[in-house]
Amino acid sequence: MDSNHLKKRQHYVWREYLRGWATPDNPERVFCLRNGKEPFPANLMNLAQEKYFYQIEELSAEEIDFIKIFAINDQNPFIREIDMNWLSTYCAVFSYIRLFESLGYKDEQFSKLLTVNAGEEFQSKIEESASYLIDMLRNDDISFFSEEQGRIDFSLYITNQYFRTKNIKEKIKNTASKIQSIDFEKCWKVLRYIMASNLAYSIAIVHADYHICLLKNDTSINFITGDQPVINSKVTEEELGKKISELDFYYPISPSRAILITKDSDKLGIIQVSEKDVLHFNHLIKVHSLEELFALNEKDFDA
């Protein structure tokens, strides 16, 4: 298989999502603020990406056991089966490679193609299944969240957007990588899907009192986003790094729209936000970001 098909530059923030902040004259360009330096216009292909970010690696028996203990064993039978399917699908890539090798077809280029592209293909399937929901949100339609399939699809999408980033990986790595017998970098390639599924199940099924709120921004200040676009808005700057028992997912979807997944009964349906609200949420995006912020206009970073 031609090595030109390798998806070397892999994005940990969905490019189609970032296109919501593209300038009107160029659908591939947004403004970026990287590491607090001067903002600049940038092509989406060059943002929130890392070479071979999703490339998967074969797990040892100890690493498989770690994943089961860390994220699977304590789940109820329904979600445990889903989690094990993720793990089995991940490991099947290497079983496929070993099968070909046993038949005398050892091809390092082909093997690399499979391992480099597999993780991104997993992510793409999740995003493709939820792209219609993003379109609905950008048209002020939140009706899907009151229907079971739409609620499940969006919960899985939002939790995957939360766990897919470099920022979250580094935070969880600092805790889990203390176990000497495992390589957390390898485990994370499948662990993030499992953890996302577990949280999505909790939001969509277990805690049915979660609802979606669309934040409509008609102020003079735009919403910005960052390389951690889904955040727990209950975690303020002062509470970073502390254990938090509450969860409200905040997710900006364009300069003028954002959503909350929340239990707050005061935030129902579609609500107009004030400039003070926009400033608050933009500050949280800045606090939770790792390296990059994105905006429609250069001046939006100053607000």
Order of alpha helices (4+ residues) and beta strands (2+ residues): beta-alpha-beta-beta-beta-alpha-alpha-alpha-alpha-alpha-alpha-beta-beta-beta-beta-beta-beta-alpha-beta
